[in-house]
Amino acid sequence: MKFVDEYRNSTLIHRQAEEIARRSQGQSLKFMEVCGGHTHTIYKHGIEDLLPSTIDLVHGPGCPVCVLPMGRIDDAIAIARTDGVIFTTFGDMMRVPGSQGSLLDARASGADVRFVYSPLDALKLARQHPDRQVVFFAIGFETTAPSTAVTLLRAQAENIQNFSIFCNHVNVIPAIKAILDSPDLRLDGFVGPGHVSMIIGMRPYTFIARDHHKPVVISGFEPLDIMQSIAMLTKQISEGRAEVENQYARVVRHDGNEKALQVMARTMELRPFFEWRGMGFITQSALKLRPEFAAWDAELRFKVPGIRVADPKACQCGEVLKGVIKPWNCKVFGTACTPETPIGTCMVSSEGACAAYYNYGRFGVATERTRTLA
């Protein structure tokens, strides 16, 4: 398949592996792949097994489902249980646990919760059910925010009054800043998120290289993309450089998608602060609807608890999201917490690091670094 097969070429991938080994020269390096999509590619295709044992890849907070705190899930469930509401959401959010169960549990107990593929599907439901209030659970980084913004503008243009948005869009840059300021983790570079960068471009990452002297390589999602990105990171380090480079040039432009940024700016603004699972409150790290769109703001239309809820003590999803531990370091990983019986969001989401480790058989040090025994 064009634009897939050529990025899974084993000859080119092994050539990149040789370059990485040559340039790293036994130096211990720790790189963070920010995006959950990268994590799944790494373990699905066994990329870590091609790298020198001295190179360690850790996971970042790039899974939008995973970073939502339990309190926001409880707020969503409260809206869903309101009489006359059709609550719509992406499929990943259906099974994410709050303190009183999940949206799937709410549906089982009588709430009208439906999964949709886009916010425009939710708007279509609002047209079809003028006697019901249709709410869309908007989540995601800057990648998905433009589609929410366009849907909001369409709802305004058509004056659809029975449609509203529960906005939980988050911004990746403040999360990366929080990680860099954390004393828990030493990083040598970042594999930058490709889909987010398609929207925001390269410029927002410059502070990482300028202020923290860490290289960043924005990467695509195929195995060769990631291997080439790691090679580019090791090359920068071997040459004493710290720059923002773009491996994903076939999709990402330096200034991003200006039209998408404009429609986001027209409909949304920064929240003063927002809670991230495992990372606490981060200033200006999420979006809310602008006052002129208050009529379509579910947080204003419905009564929500708005209470901060602590994560289950057994779950270490927060530490996984910050790259402090590997999923198999969590005591409940693969035992009490599985994709069928998830305790934390990292095991629920299709982009969650715990789900990646579980689905591709990474249950401990022995399976993670078998090549060191060869």
Helices and strands as residue ranges (DSSP letters): G 5-8, H 10-24, E 29-35, H 36-44, G 47-50, E 55-62, H 64-67, H 70-80, E 85-89, G 91-95, H 103-108, E 112-115, H 119-128, E 133-140, H 145-158, E 163-169, H 172-180, E 189-192, H 194-200, G 203-205, H 206-212, E 216-218, H 223-238, E 244-246, H 258-267, E 268-270, E 273-276, E 280-283, E 287-289, G 291-296, H 298-301, H 317-321, G 327-329, G 345-347, H 353-359, H 365-368, G 370-373
